[in-house]
Amino acid sequence: ATSEYISGSRWYDLQAFRAINQALGRVIRYRGDYGALFLLDSRWSDPKYAQQLAPWLQPFMARVDATHFSEVDCIVKQHFQT
């Protein structure tokens, strides 16, 4: 018999991803909106986590070594200049 229930751990993961997606969606709500979102946690470089982000956001993700903030600064400036 296959259980139709998810584990407690999976439930908490799903709730956390839902909350993160809601928070990110509050930055960019409408077509003409713009903003920069920073996920400063190494777990987001793991596809298992990154795939849980909203599909509209995934093509815009850039993984950058956070120890080099000047690189992050440069990428953000270039993005908003185009």
Legacy VTK file of the C-alpha trace (Angstrom):
# vtk DataFile Version 3.0
C-alpha trace
ASCII
DATASET POLYDATA
POINTS 82 float
0.000 0.000 0.000
1.420 3.345 -1.043
0.998 6.166 1.441
-0.636 9.310 0.096
0.941 11.380 2.855
4.217 13.260 2.730
6.781 13.149 5.488
6.945 15.903 8.067
10.330 16.935 6.741
9.000 17.250 3.179
6.009 19.251 4.429
8.310 21.749 6.155
10.457 21.995 3.018
7.384 22.751 0.886
6.195 25.396 3.343
9.626 27.040 3.357
9.811 27.118 -0.456
6.278 28.538 -0.625
7.213 31.310 1.812
10.425 32.106 -0.102
8.580 32.299 -3.418
5.947 34.559 -1.867
8.609 36.878 -0.478
10.453 37.025 -3.807
7.180 37.664 -5.619
6.551 40.710 -3.449
9.589 42.414 -4.956
8.375 42.007 -8.537
4.573 42.052 -8.733
3.750 43.501 -12.148
5.175 43.334 -15.648
6.860 46.775 -15.435
8.368 46.218 -11.986
12.041 45.653 -11.468
14.218 44.713 -8.558
17.188 42.680 -7.454
16.811 39.563 -5.349
19.723 38.098 -3.436
19.661 34.590 -1.998
22.790 34.535 0.117
22.980 30.888 1.008
25.134 28.253 -0.646
22.185 25.843 -0.739
20.709 27.787 -3.676
23.559 26.583 -5.882
22.173 23.057 -5.437
19.684 22.319 -8.273
17.496 20.480 -5.744
16.801 23.828 -4.060
17.007 26.140 -7.087
14.334 24.093 -8.911
11.896 24.920 -6.119
11.930 28.605 -7.039
9.133 30.009 -9.162
9.571 29.032 -12.840
9.455 32.687 -13.974
12.464 33.442 -11.775
14.734 30.536 -12.692
15.977 31.870 -16.085
17.221 35.030 -14.394
19.274 33.368 -11.676
22.991 34.036 -11.625
25.274 32.125 -9.309
28.130 34.242 -8.068
30.780 33.631 -5.439
29.465 35.838 -2.639
32.956 36.448 -1.331
33.534 38.672 -4.359
30.927 41.368 -3.809
32.490 43.577 -6.474
31.479 40.926 -9.037
27.903 40.952 -7.728
27.862 44.755 -7.842
29.085 44.711 -11.453
26.467 42.152 -12.560
23.615 44.124 -10.959
24.777 47.403 -12.501
25.091 45.813 -15.947
21.641 44.285 -15.641
19.929 47.577 -14.853
21.842 49.487 -17.542
20.466 47.300 -20.345
LINES 1 83
82 0 1 2 3 4 5 6 7 8 9 10 11 12 13 14 15 16 17 18 19 20 21 22 23 24 25 26 27 28 29 30 31 32 33 34 35 36 37 38 39 40 41 42 43 44 45 46 47 48 49 50 51 52 53 54 55 56 57 58 59 60 61 62 63 64 65 66 67 68 69 70 71 72 73 74 75 76 77 78 79 80 81
